[in-house]
Amino acid sequence: METKQLGKTGLSVSAIGLGTMPMSLSSRPPESESIEVIHRALDLGITFIDTADSYCKDESDKHHSEGLIHQALQTYKGDKPDRVTIATKGGLMRPNGNWTRNGEPKHLQETIRISFEALGGQKPIDVWQYHAPDPNYTIEESLAPAKKAVDAGMIRFVGVSNFSVEQIKRARDIVDIVSVQNQYNPWYRQPEFDGVLEYCEKESLTFLPWSPFGGSRRHQGLADFPTIAKIAKEKGVSVYCIVLAWLRSKSPCILPIPGASKVSSIEDSVRAVDVKLSEDEVQRIDRETAS
């Protein structure tokens, strides 16, 4: 598996990560199947796993994904990688299965503690990310608990999610930031135009694109885009591999984290590491998805 450095940490991680959200929402598969997916990801050389405290059915099920990952790592029978980096997030609530923001400092302090315990409680959280800024609290207020947790040895590195360049700069005044997780795919290219991708590249921050396939509707209809389908056929890979390769072609700071709830899905995603798109192919995809 190709590797890359996480931010400026010196920590080497796989060039493709595993997103675990599909394993924990209301449509999730049986737990045994999800654990099998995580085990297969490890077999394939994946050493970066993305999760969140809010990857669950609702508030009564909070931290499900983190506990699932811990269980999978504990039961893995293969040769364990030297290091598996787990990036989790906090700051979203799931009342009745909905998504709402909560940047209240005491809440974040408590959810960091629970995430730490859910992930095993034996070592610092590798990467804790503030899931989305809450307009009811300043970024400085909301990130203060993360800074305290770093100082206390409960968090190793901090990232942010759904942040603008200005917000990232403010966050970096509070605590060292190693990653940014914003929405990015061929149909939502805001990071190319709002300066976030350029800023991450300039400052050596890892960019983690969420919703890489454009959401469930586009995910199911990727083969209906002629250019993507044609390039996929020419290269002998799936349309999903082409989209992941498109993301990787956009900047060396990008680390895709495709979600998976089936073994076949993560096996397919990993193949994208070996797919190289020409500048012409990237531009053709840009034109098709912009229309």
C-alpha positions, -999 to +999 in steps of 0.1 A: +000+000+000+013+035-009+017+057+021+018+094+028+025+116+058-003+129+079+001+166+079+035+176+094+033+149+121+059+126+106+032+098+109+030+076+078-005+064+069-021+046+040-029+067+009-065+054+010-084+053+042-115+036+054-146+055+062-168+038+088-200+058+087-220+032+067-213+006+094-231+025+121-261+043+107-297+029+109-290+010+076-259-007+090-251-043+083-247-069+111-218-061+134-199-093+123-200-081+087-187-046+096-158-062+116-150-083+086-148-052+065-123-036+089-103-068+091-101-069+053-090-033+052-062-041+075-053-071+053-051-047+023-027-024+041-051+004+052-037+021+083-060+051+084-096+047+097-121+076+099-150+077+123-170+100+146-189+099+179-220+107+158-217+077+135-247+059+151-285+055+149-294+082+174-282+097+207-289+064+226-264+047+202-237+074+204-200+063+199-211+030+182-186+033+154-157+040+177-165+009+198-169-012+167-134-002+155-119-010+188-135-044+188-123-051+153-087-042+161-088-063+193-101-094+173-079-090+142-059-123+137-036-111+110-002-094+113-011-061+128+003-030+111+029-012+131+004+015+136-033+020+128-043+057+129-079+063+140-094+097+133-126+105+151-148+135+154-170+153+179-195+181+178-226+167+161-256+153+179-281+127+166-315+135+181-340+111+166-315+102+139-311+139+128-279+158+126-274+190+147-243+209+158-231+212+194-199+231+201-207+237+238-173+233+255-185+211+284-202+188+259-170+185+238-149+179+269-172+150+278-175+135+243-137+136+240-135+116+272-161+090+260-144+087+226-111+080+244-127+053+264-147+038+234-114+035+215-099+015+243-087+041+267-051+028+266-035+054+244-043+090+231-069+094+204-048+096+173-067+124+156-097+142+171-116+165+147-141+192+155-169+180+133-185+213+124-184+249+138-214+257+159-224+294+155-235+295+191-199+293+203-167+308+190-141+285+175-118+295+203-144+283+229-151+251+212-115+241+206-103+249+241-113+214+254-094+198+225-063+218+235-067+207+271-071+171+260-039+174+240-020+188+270-034+160+292-023+133+268-058+122+258-055+135+222-024+132+200-034+153+170-063+177+162-082+183+129-112+203+118-141+195+096-164+217+075-142+248+081-134+277+059-098+290+055-104+318+080-118+293+105-089+270+100-065+299+107-084+308+139-083+271+150-045+270+144-041+299+169-056+277+195-041+243+188-019+227+161-041+214+133-030+185+111-061+178+089-092+193+073-122+172+064-146+190+040-170+178+014-154+173-020-162+153-051-166+159-088-201+174-083-191+195-052-158+212-059-160+241-035-126+234-019-110+242-053-126+276-053-129+287-017-091+284-010-093+255+014-075+230-008-048+255-018-043+264+019-040+228+030-014+221+003+005+253+012+005+245+049+010+208+046-024+199+061-040+166+051-073+171+033-099+144+039-127+146+014-161+135+028-189+123+005-163+114-022-189+098-045-214+127-042-240+111-019-262+080-022-281+091-053-249+098-074-232+068-059-258+046-074-257+063-107-220+068-114-221+045-144-246+069-160-218+095-165-204+085-199-169+100-194-164+083-160-178+050-174-156+052-205-124+059-186-132+031-161-137+006-189-105+017-206-085+012-174-103-020-164-115-007-130-148+004-115-163+039-118-157+043-081-120+038-086-120+065-112-136+090-088-111+082-061-083+086-086-098+119-097-096+131-061-060+120-056-051+137-088-063+171-075-036+175-048-009+155-030-025+166+003-057+146-004-063+113+014-097+098+003-117+080+030-144+061+011-170+045+032-176+008+031-200-017+046-191-046+024-157-063+019-161-060-019-164-022-015-131-017+004-113-042-019-124-021-049-115+013-033-079+001-026-074-005-064-077+033-069-041+037-055-028+022-087-050+042-111-034+072-127-054+097-146-039+120-173-045+157-172-068+153-201-089+127-184-092+148-153-103+178-173-129+156-192-144+145-159-144+181-147-163+192-177-188+164-175-196+168-138-198+205-140-228+204-163 
